[in-house]
Amino acid sequence: MPFLCAFQAAAHSVLSHGCIITRRFIIAVAIWLEVSAIATAQAPVFPQVEQSRQFTGPPATVDLQGQRNAPQAENFDGASTSDDAFGSQVIFKRQDKPQPFSAFAGIEAFVTNNVALAKVAPQRDGFLEATAGASFTQRFAYNLRFDASLVGAAYRYDRFPQLDFQSTEPSAAVTWSPPQLHGAEVLLRYTFTDLTAAPRVREFYKSQAILLGVQKVIPFSRSQGVYFGASAQWSFAEPQPDGRDEYVAYCGYKAQLTRRLSADLFYRYGRYVYRAGDGRQDNNHTISLGFRYSPTDWFSLSVNGYIAVDRSNQPAFDYDVGNAGLGLEFSFRF
């Protein structure tokens, strides 16, 4: 402990000159300074970067019929049904006009027990996350689909406003689901992420990432099913110490509890390999549970909670965190 050694030497020097300050007091101050230095080193330089990565869910949206972003499920005859979650009767109706565009906005209030993702002396806080965005989806021949989106978010903290930040994230993806894969999807996605600090809109982090993943949905019935998948993401970030490659495996269970209420249980394991520094590698485990109530097609309420445990080969970066939140969202297709 360098602080302790220095102060012990100073104590001997001062005592030798007859000073009334006791050696015990100086050692106590030295220990306090040492602990403070360790605690500071154990928090990420930019905890907002890690907070923005905390829970992203599966790379592809999960639909019980195995079709992502489909407003309605289709049976094997191609007939559409809006009552796919209940009963066995298929209701035939006129096919709706394709709606490739969507727009959404929402806000969610969270409480967290470790706002800075620190190993020592974690701090509780509450924060708001406001999001807005738009997306475009187009299907092509050969079971290909193209997706593009632009999402912006703002994070505002209660006790620690110095952590306030904004994120902007455009992305583009191609999904391939050939019959030979029996309902599995292969996803290739590019994402650009830009984080800025509030209120002066000062950029402190940006990255470009390429993700390759595969996901499969196995429906048990019209109202429940499981999904699982794996992905690898390679990123190039500034500043470099925050850039990392992510190798992920995940699984989940989704159920339509009632006509308007759904639940999703999700587990994710991530192996994080940081590109710069002295070989940092993390093992991250995340489990989440969410409920969504949708009284209409364009409005929903949600309750979400998750727990994350991160263990690194550099113990200073270990952390545990739990978040819980209430949110609402508006979404429209056109």
N, C-alpha and C positions, 0 to 999 in steps of 0.2 A: 504494500500500500504506500505509494510515493508520498501522499499528503501526510500520512502518519509518521513516516520516517523523518521528514523535514521538520515537522512540528516537535517531535521528540528531541531532535538535535537543538532546536531553538530553546526548548524547555531547559535542557542542561546548561546552555549558555546563559540564559537569563537567571537561573537559580544560582549559578556560580558568582554572579554579581550582586547577590543579596536581594533580588526583587521579590516582593511579597506575593506575586502571582504564582499559584501552585501549579506543579507539573500535571496534576490530575485534571485541572481545568483545561489546560492547553491540549492534552490528549483527547479530551471530550470534544473540543472544537475540531480537532483534526479528523476524528471519526465522523462527525457530522458532515464535514466537507467531502470526505471520501464517499459516503453513502449518496450524497447529492450528486456527485459526479457520475457515479454508476447509474443512478436513476435516470439522469439526463441522457446518458449514452444508450439506454435501453429503449427509448422511444424513437420511432422513425423520424428522420429529418423532416419529412413531409407526411404526417399521418393521414392527410386528406387523400393522398394517392392510394394508400391501402384501404381506407374507408370506401372510396369509390369502387374498389374491386371486390368488396366484401361478399356481396351476394348478387350474382348475375343469373342464377338459374341455369337450366340446360341451354345449349346453343340454339336449339330449335324449339319453338312453341309446341307443346304436347296437346294433341287432339286424340280423343279416345278411339277414333276411327283410323288413326295413323296418318291423317292428312293435315298438315300444318297450315294455319291461316285460312282454313276453309270455313266460311260462314255457316255452311250446312253440310251435314254428312250425306253421302250417297250410298245407296245399296248396290248390290252387284249388278242390278239391271240398269243402273244409272238414274233411277228415280230419286228425287230429292225428298227428304223428310225433315221437318223442324221439330219432331218429337222423338229424336233418336235416343233419348235418355230413359224413356219409359215405355213399357209394354212391348209387344212384338208386332203390332200392326204397322204396316207401312202406308203412309198417307201420300198418295200421288198428287202432285200439283205442278203447275207450270214452272219451268226453270226460270230463276231470276236472272236478270241481266248481270254480267260480270261487273264487279266493283273493285278495280285494281288499286284504287287509292284509299288511304285511311289517314285520319288525323286524330290526335289524342292529347289530352292534358289532364294532369292529376296533381294531387298534393298528399303527402303522407307525414304524419307526426310520429317520431321515434323517441324512445328512451334507450340509453345504453349505459352499461356499467363500466366501460373502458373507452372513453372518447379518443384518447391518444394512442390506443393499442400498445400500452406500456406493460412491461413485466412487473415493475415495482410501483407501488402506490397508484393503482388505476383510479381514474376520476370518472364519476358519473355525470351525465349531462342529458339534455333533451335537444333534439334538432328537428327542423322541418326540411323535407325534400320536395321541391316543386319541379315537375317535369312537363315538357311539351314536345311534340314531335309529329312527324308525318312519315308515311311509308308508301312504297309502290311495289306491287307484286304482279308478275306476268309469267304465265306458263307457256312453254314451248313444246315442240315435238321432242321425241326421244326421252320423255319423262324428265325434262329439265324445267326448272323454275328459277326465275331471277327475282331477287329482292333487293331493294334499296331503301335506306331510311336515314333520317336526320333527327337526332334527339338532343335536346338541351335540358340541363338540370341546374338548379341552384340549391345549395345547402346552407342553412342558417342555424347556428348553434346558440343555445341559451346562455350558459355560464362561460363559454370560451369563444366569444365572437371572433377572436383572432384566427380561428380555424375556418371561418366562412369562405366558401369558394363556389365557383361555377364550373360546369363541364359542358363541352360540346363534342358530339360524337357522330360523325357521318360514317356509314358503312354500306357495303355492297356484297352480295352473296349469290352463289349459284348452288342449287340443290339438285341432286340427281337421285332418282328413286326407281331403278330398273326392276322389272318383275323378278329377275334372278335373285334379288336380295330379299324377296318375300316381305315387302313392306318396310324395309330399312331405308334410311336416307343417308346420303353422303353429302356433306356440306363443305364448301370452300368459301371463306369469308375474309374480306379486308376491312379493317377498322382503323380510323384515325381518331385519337383522343387528345383533347386539349383542355387543360385545367388552368384556371385563372383565379387569383386571390381577390376577394372583395375588400374594400369597395373600389380600389383603384384599377381593377381589371388588369392586374399584373400576371403575366404568364409565368408559371413555375414548373410546369410539366407538360410534355407532349410525347406521344408515341404513335408508331405505326405497327400494326399487328396483322399477321396472317394466321388464320385458324383453319385446320383440317379436322373434320369430325365425322362420326357416324352415330346414328341414333335409331333405335327400333322401339315401336310401341306394340304391346300385346294386350288387346282388350279382352277382359274376362266376360264382359256383357256389354249391353248398350249404355251402362251407367258407371262402369269402373274398369280400370286396367292399370298395368304397370308399364314403365318405360325405363330404358337404360341406354348408356352410350359411353363414348370415349372421344377425347379430342386432344390435339396438340396445337399449341399456339406459340409462334415465334414473334417476338416484338423487338423493336428498335426505339429506344427511349432517350429523351434528354430531360433531366440529367441522367447519365448512363447508370449510376448506382441503383436507380429505381427501375431500370429495365430488367425484364426477366422472361424466360420461356416457361410455359405452363403445360404440364402433362396431366390430364384429368380423366377420371373415371367416375361415373355417377349412376344413380338409379332413383326411381321414385314411384309413388303410387298416387293415382288421381281418381277421384270419385265424384259423381254427380249425385249429391245427397238428396236434393229435391229439384224441382223444375228450375229454381232460381239460385240454388246454393250449391257450391262446389268446394271441394277440399283437395289439398295437394301436400303430400309428405315427400320430402326430398333429402337425399344424402349425396355429398360430393367429396371426393378425395382429390387433392391437388398436390403435385410435386412441382415445386417452384425452383428453377435454376437461374440465379441472377447472373447477368452477363458481365458485370464489372465488379471490381473489388477483389476480395481474397477468398473466392470460392463459396460464397454463401448458398446454401440449399435448404429449403423449408419443406416440411410435410404439413399440409393443412387439411383439417377435417371440418366440414360444415354440415349441419343438419337443420332443416327448417320445416315449419308447418304453417300453412296459410289457408284461410277461408275467404271465399269471394261470394258476395250476394249481388245479383244483377236483376233488379226489378224491371229494367227495360233493356233493350238491345244496345243503348248508347250510354248507360250510366251503371256504375258498380261501386260497391263498398267492399273494403277488404280489411282483414285482420291478419297480420303476419308476425312471425317470431323466428329467430334463428340463433344458434349457438355455434361459435367457431373456436377451434383450438389449433394454434399454430406452434409447431416445434421446429427449431432451426438447428443446424450444426454449429451455429454461433449463438449460444444461449441468450445473449443479450437481446435477441430479437424474438424470443418466445413471448406469446401472449394468449390470453383467453378473453373472449368477449361474448356478450349476449345482448341482442337488440330485440325490441318489440315495438310494433307500430300499428296505427290505424290510418287508413287512407281512403280516398275517393278518386274516381277516374271517369272522365267523359271521353267517348270515342265514337267516331263517325266513319262510315264507309261511303264512297261515292265513285 
